[in-house]
Each structure stands twice: as structure tokens, then as C-alpha cells.
Amino acid sequence: MAQSEIGFPFLFHEVPYVRACLALAEAGAFGDLRLSGWCRAVPADVEAAVAVRAGGAGLRHYNLSISTSDQMIAHKFRGKLDRSKIIEEMVAAVTVAKEGLRRAGGAPGEHSIGVNAEDGSRTDDGYLLEFALAAKEAGASRVRYCDTIGGDSPGRIRERFAKLASAVGIPVETHCHNDLGMAVANSVSGALGDLDAGQDAWINTCVNGIGERAGNADLLSCILAFRYGFGIGDTAAIGDPVDLSWARRFGLWAAYAFGQPLPPAWPGLGRNAFAHESGIHADGALKDRGNYELYDDAELGPFPADWFAREGRVVLTGEYGGKAGFRHVLGGLGIEVADGEEDLVFSLVQLCASATGKPLTDDELRLIAGYPRQLALLFPGQLTPAG
């Protein structure tokens, strides 16, 4: 099951984005992807998040976070919360989320509440178990173990996950940082600990490993590790079958959007990931790619060939573009705009290009043309609201 944590729905400036995402999900733009919101484990924050809706749709999945380690209790909360108060606050937040989901309706299987133990890797086993059991009793369906400072190790995290998941009886979700270069290894090992305990595995990842400080676990690297390191993930019996033909487009577009070029040796996507120069390697790879490659580069799909990156005379559509250029670009991409929506799509192209400060990619243009009324929610008061 794929789930995306789309933001902080209790923050006023993120509400338009969350509403637009909810509307896109209702319209089918994300397929079966589940959308979740991150909140502090504070009842008032959760109340604000529950109130965010797009039409009749609201968030059905929440992750509620609070620090659990003695380090954080002493040097972050500074006497405001102790161990018992942390559990009390967490349980109150879960109760609010649970009631909000009950009011929203729908089958229980369509809802989930995850509880995050921030700095879980520095939280002792006894208190972590107490915290997780209280979260489960309050209504949480999984607990997120956060290696907040990136200091865990693969052997330790697998053992802790297996022990905790077995004792609590719900999945323990990985959230690993890369301060020691082990975010992927720790994420995979933690997930294997879940499987050791007979529980499902949930793994937090980011595209290209982007995240705070040294980053989080890279999405593609984790998938490749499970598939080619452990033989897990190829069949629907294990989980959703993963089609990696999006990998290059997704990763390179993210690098472009965030202005963070990928290192040459980045797994799967770096420019040297499938480069062979030494005579022995080149000769062997030409005879059979399996001699020096673990997986075929074709599995990762094509490189993006976006309109803005093409050589020669290029007409762009964006912040300052006119209708003629707009129609030329969409026509060249074979994008059709629904009757009566051209003005709205044109305005959205201008606003989105202005917001990003970059030429829009082909798929961004396709998304805008396909779901203009949902994306209008990004700009409240500036465009016709979604109906």
C-alpha cells in the first residue's frame, strides 16, 4: 500500500495545498495512493486538520508525532512534559483524530492513524513499548520509529523492530535519516524486523533521499534493495507490484524542481550508474550486461525529454507567456483542454510557473490541463474555485 504524507494540514498556509491534493485524489489523479497529514500530537492541531476539507472529502489518514527520548524530554520539553504526560498528550490527540474520522464516515479500513515516536532510536525499550501499547489501545494502527538523528545501525534496528512489533502486535514504521550514510540500510533492516515479527512493513522514504540535514531514505534505493538484495517486492503477494518505469522521470524531475542535482554515482539514476569505462568492465558489459550490472537500466524507464529542455527554437508557456504560445505548447504535447476551461488552464499555467520560478514540465502541464478545477484550490480567491 502506497501512502504519501502531503504536509501539515493544521498550518493555515498549507491548507490550500492540502485541499487541492484532496480534490485531486477524489478526482482519481493519484490512483490508489493514500494521502496522510502530519500533525503534532496536540489535540488542537488535530482538530484544525480534521476541519480541512475539499468539497465532501477530508483526510482519512493521520500521523501524529511527539518526542519520546529522555534527551528530548530534558532538553526540548524542559519540564513541560514528562513520560506520563507525553503518553497522555498522544492519547488525547489520537482520540480527537479517531472521532474526526468517525464523523467523516467510510469503512474503518479506509482510515488509519499512525503515532510517531520522535527520537525513538534514543528511547529505551521499556518506555517505547509502553508508548506503543498506549497508542494501539487509543486507536493507532501502527507506530513510527524515528531515527531522528540518524545514529542507528542495521543490526540494532532490525532487532528492536522485531521485538517491538511482536510485543505490540501492530507494524512499526521506519523513519530513518542519513547522517551516517545508513538511512536505506536501516530502513530495509527495520522493515525486515517487522517481517520477522509477522507484521506488515511500512517504510518512510523520500524521492532522491531529500530531507532534513543529510536526508532521509531514498525511495528508489529501498525498492531496489528489497527487490535485488532480498528478493522481496516482485509479487502482489508481498505488496503492491512496483513498476519502476517512472523512476528516471520522477527522480530527475525532482532534482530539477528542488535544484539539487543527483551525484554521478547515485543508485540507478546518476549519470555513472550504468557507465563502464575500464577495458575489463566494458568488454564484459558488452558481452552480457549481467556480468557487471545487478539490474537492467531499461527497468527504470526513459529519461525525461521535456519541452523546456529541447534544443533549437523553443516556445515556452509560463508566467509571462501569451495565448498563442500556450496553445502551441499544449498542441505540441497533444494536450487537450476541456470545453470552457481554456482561460482557467491558461491562468493556472501562469500562476504555477510564477510560484515555481521555473518552466513547467510536460507532466505538470498535463496535470493542470486535466484537473484545472481541483488545482484552482491552490490559489483561493484568485481563480474560479473548484465546484
C-alpha positions in Angstrom: 0.0 0.0 0.0 1.5 3.4 -1.1 0.8 6.4 1.1 2.1 9.9 0.8 2.4 12.4 3.7 1.3 15.5 1.9 2.0 18.2 4.5 0.9 19.9 7.7 -2.9 20.4 7.5 -3.1 22.4 10.7 -1.0 25.2 9.2 -3.0 27.9 7.6 -0.6 28.5 4.7 -0.6 24.8 3.8 -4.4 24.4 3.8 -4.8 25.4 0.1 -2.3 22.8 -1.0 -3.9 20.1 1.2 -7.3 20.9 -0.2 -6.0 20.7 -3.8 -4.4 17.3 -3.1 -7.6 16.0 -1.6 -9.6 17.2 -4.6 -7.1 15.6 -7.0 -7.4 12.4 -5.1 -11.2 12.4 -5.2 -10.9 13.0 -9.0 -8.7 9.9 -9.4 -5.4 11.8 -10.2 -3.4 9.7 -7.8 -4.9 6.3 -8.4 -4.8 4.2 -5.2 -2.3 6.4 -3.4 -3.5 7.2 0.1 -2.9 10.8 1.4 -1.9 11.4 5.0 -1.3 14.5 7.1 1.4 15.1 9.7 0.4 16.8 13.0 2.0 17.3 16.3 0.3 15.0 18.8 -1.6 18.1 20.1 -5.4 17.9 20.2 -5.8 21.4 18.9 -3.6 20.7 15.9 -5.6 17.6 15.0 -8.9 19.4 15.4 -7.7 22.0 12.8 -6.5 19.2 10.5 -9.8 17.4 10.7 -11.6 20.5 9.7 -9.7 20.8 6.4 -11.9 19.5 3.5 -12.2 19.8 -0.2 -15.9 19.5 -1.0 -17.0 16.5 1.0 -13.6 15.0 1.3 -11.2 15.3 4.2 -8.0 13.5 5.2 -8.6 9.8 6.1 -5.0 9.1 7.3 -3.0 10.9 10.0 0.5 10.6 11.5 0.7 12.2 15.0 4.1 12.9 16.3 5.7 13.5 19.7 9.2 13.2 21.1 9.8 10.2 23.4 13.5 10.1 24.4 15.0 11.3 27.7 17.2 13.6 25.7 14.1 15.4 24.2 12.2 15.3 27.5 15.1 17.0 29.3 16.3 19.4 26.6 13.4 20.0 24.3 10.3 20.0 26.6 12.4 21.3 29.6 9.9 20.3 32.3 6.7 21.0 30.4 6.2 17.2 29.7 7.4 14.1 31.4 7.0 10.5 30.3 3.4 10.1 31.6 2.3 13.5 30.1 3.7 12.6 26.7 1.6 9.4 26.6 -1.4 11.4 27.9 -1.0 14.1 25.2 -0.6 11.4 22.5 -3.7 9.5 23.5 -5.7 12.7 23.6 -4.6 13.6 20.1 -5.4 10.1 18.8 -8.8 10.3 20.4 -9.5 13.6 18.5 -8.3 12.1 15.2 -10.4 8.9 15.8 -13.5 11.0 16.4 -12.9 13.1 13.4 -12.6 10.0 11.2 -15.8 8.6 12.7 -17.7 11.8 11.8 -16.2 11.6 8.3 -17.8 8.2 7.7 -16.5 5.5 5.5 -15.4 1.9 6.3 -12.8 1.5 9.1 -10.3 0.1 6.6 -10.3 3.4 4.7 -8.9 5.2 7.8 -5.6 5.0 9.7 -3.8 6.7 12.5 -0.1 6.4 12.9 1.7 7.6 16.0 5.3 8.8 15.7 7.9 8.2 18.4 10.3 11.1 17.5 13.8 10.2 18.6 12.6 6.6 19.0 16.2 5.3 18.4 17.3 7.0 21.6 14.2 5.9 23.6 14.7 2.9 25.9 12.9 -0.3 25.1 10.6 -0.3 28.2 9.2 3.2 27.6 9.0 2.7 23.8 6.8 -0.4 24.5 4.6 1.4 27.0 4.2 4.3 24.5 3.4 1.9 21.6 0.9 -0.1 23.6 -0.9 3.1 24.7 -1.0 4.3 21.0 -2.6 1.0 19.9 -5.1 1.0 22.7 -6.1 4.5 21.8 -6.8 3.5 18.2 -3.5 3.8 16.3 -2.8 1.1 13.6 0.9 1.5 13.6 3.8 3.2 15.4 6.5 5.1 13.6 10.0 4.6 15.0 12.0 7.7 14.1 15.8 7.6 14.0 15.7 11.4 14.2 19.5 11.9 14.4 20.4 9.2 12.0 22.5 7.3 14.6 21.0 3.8 14.4 22.6 0.7 12.8 21.1 -2.1 10.7 21.6 -4.9 13.2 20.3 -3.0 16.2 17.2 -1.6 14.4 16.2 -4.9 13.0 16.3 -6.5 16.5 14.4 -3.6 18.0 11.7 -3.6 15.3 11.2 -7.4 15.6 10.9 -7.1 19.4 8.6 -4.1 19.5 6.3 -5.3 16.6 6.0 -8.7 18.2 5.2 -7.3 21.6 2.7 -4.7 20.4 1.1 -6.7 17.6 1.0 -3.8 15.0 3.5 -2.7 12.4 6.4 -0.4 13.4 7.1 2.1 10.6 10.7 3.1 9.7 11.7 6.8 9.6 15.5 6.9 9.1 17.9 9.8 8.5 21.1 9.6 6.6 23.6 11.3 8.9 25.9 8.2 8.9 25.0 7.2 5.3 22.9 4.3 6.5 19.3 5.5 6.1 18.5 3.0 3.4 20.3 0.1 5.2 18.5 1.0 8.4 15.1 1.3 6.7 15.4 -2.0 5.0 16.7 -3.7 8.2 13.8 -2.2 10.3 11.3 -3.4 7.8 12.8 -6.9 7.9 12.4 -6.8 11.6 8.7 -6.2 11.1 8.5 -9.2 8.8 10.4 -11.3 11.4 7.6 -10.4 13.8 4.9 -11.4 11.3 3.8 -7.8 10.8 3.5 -5.7 7.7 6.4 -3.4 6.9 5.9 0.4 6.5 8.9 2.4 5.2 9.2 6.2 5.1 11.2 7.3 2.0 11.8 10.5 0.0 12.4 10.9 -3.7 16.2 11.2 -4.1 16.6 10.9 -0.4 15.8 14.6 0.0 15.1 15.5 3.7 16.4 17.3 6.7 20.2 17.5 7.2 21.8 14.6 5.4 18.4 13.5 4.1 16.0 10.5 4.5 16.0 7.1 3.0 15.8 7.2 -0.8 12.7 5.7 -2.3 14.2 4.0 -5.3 17.2 2.7 -3.4 14.9 1.0 -0.9 12.8 -0.6 -3.6 15.9 -1.9 -5.4 17.4 -3.2 -2.1 14.2 -5.2 -1.4 13.9 -6.5 -5.0 17.6 -7.4 -5.7 19.1 -7.7 -2.3 16.3 -9.7 -0.6 14.1 -10.9 -3.5 11.1 -9.1 -1.9 8.6 -6.9 -3.8 8.2 -8.6 -7.1 4.8 -10.2 -6.4 1.5 -8.9 -5.3 1.6 -11.5 -2.5 4.3 -9.3 -0.8 2.6 -6.0 -1.5 1.6 -3.7 -4.4 3.6 -4.7 -7.5 6.1 -1.9 -8.2 6.5 -0.6 -11.7 9.8 1.2 -11.9 9.4 2.7 -15.3 8.6 6.0 -13.7 11.9 6.1 -11.8 14.1 8.2 -14.1 11.4 10.7 -14.9 10.4 11.0 -11.2 13.9 11.3 -9.8 15.3 13.7 -12.4 12.2 15.9 -12.3 12.6 16.1 -8.5 16.2 17.1 -8.9 15.2 19.8 -11.3 12.3 21.1 -9.2 14.4 21.3 -6.0 17.6 22.5 -7.6 19.5 19.5 -6.2 21.4 17.7 -8.9 22.0 14.0 -8.3 25.5 12.8 -7.6 27.1 10.9 -10.6 27.1 7.6 -8.7 23.5 7.9 -7.3 21.9 4.4 -7.4 20.0 3.8 -10.6 19.7 7.5 -11.7 23.2 9.0 -11.5 24.9 9.6 -14.9 27.6 7.0 -14.0 25.1 4.4 -12.6 25.4 2.3 -15.8 28.7 3.8 -17.2 31.5 1.3 -18.0 35.0 2.6 -18.9 37.7 0.2 -17.8 38.5 -2.3 -20.5 37.6 -5.4 -18.5 34.2 -3.9 -17.4 33.3 -2.5 -20.8 34.1 -5.8 -22.5 32.2 -7.8 -20.0 29.2 -5.5 -20.1 29.0 -5.5 -23.9 29.0 -9.3 -23.9 26.3 -9.6 -21.3 25.1 -6.7 -19.1 24.6 -9.2 -16.3 28.4 -9.5 -16.0 28.7 -6.1 -14.3 25.1 -4.9 -13.7 22.7 -6.1 -11.0 19.6 -4.9 -12.9 18.8 -3.6 -16.4 18.8 0.2 -16.8 15.7 -0.2 -19.1 13.8 -1.2 -16.0 14.0 2.4 -14.7 12.2 3.8 -17.7 13.1 6.6 -20.1 14.9 9.8 -19.3 12.6 12.9 -19.3 12.5 14.8 -22.6 10.6 17.9 -21.5 9.6 20.7 -23.8 11.6 23.3 -21.9 14.8 21.3 -22.3 14.7 20.7 -26.1 17.3 22.3 -28.3 16.7 24.8 -31.1 13.8 27.2 -31.3 11.5 26.5 -28.3 8.3 28.3 -27.5 7.5 28.1 -23.7 4.3 28.8 -21.8 4.6 30.2 -18.4 4.4 33.2 -16.2 4.7 35.8 -19.0 3.5 33.7 -21.9 0.6 34.6 -24.1 -2.3 32.6 -25.5 -0.5 31.8 -28.8 2.5 30.2 -27.1 0.2 28.4 -24.6 -1.8 26.8 -27.4 1.3 26.0 -29.4 3.0 24.2 -26.5 -0.2 22.2 -25.4 -0.8 21.3 -29.1 2.7 20.1 -29.5 2.3 17.8 -26.5 -1.1 16.5 -27.6 -2.8 18.0 -24.6 -6.5 18.7 -25.0 -8.3 21.2 -22.8 -11.9 20.6 -21.9 -14.5 22.9 -23.4 -14.9 26.1 -21.5 -11.7 25.5 -19.4 -9.0 27.2 -21.6 -9.0 30.5 -19.7 -8.7 28.7 -16.3 -6.0 26.4 -17.5 -4.1 29.4 -19.0 -4.3 31.3 -15.7 -3.2 28.2 -13.8 -0.1 27.8 -16.0 0.8 31.4 -15.3 0.3 31.1 -11.6 2.1 27.8 -11.2 5.1 29.0 -13.3 5.3 32.1 -11.2 5.1 30.0 -8.0 7.9 27.7 -9.0 10.1 30.2 -10.8 10.9 27.5 -13.4 9.4 26.4 -16.8 6.7 23.8 -16.2 7.4 20.2 -17.1 5.4 18.3 -19.6 3.6 16.3 -16.9 2.9 19.4 -14.9 1.2 20.8 -18.0 -0.8 17.6 -18.4 -1.9 17.7 -14.8 -3.0 21.3 -15.0 -5.0 20.7 -18.2 -6.6 17.5 -16.8 -7.6 18.8 -13.4 -7.9 22.6 -13.5 -10.8 23.0 -11.1 -9.0 20.9 -8.4 -5.8 22.8 -8.8 -7.6 26.1 -8.6 -7.9 25.4 -4.9 -4.1 26.2 -4.7 -5.0 29.8 -5.3 -8.0 30.7 -3.2 -9.7 34.0 -4.2 -7.6 34.3 -7.4 -9.4 31.8 -9.6 -12.7 30.2 -10.0 -13.0 27.7 -7.1 -13.5 24.0 -7.7 -17.1 23.0 -7.9 
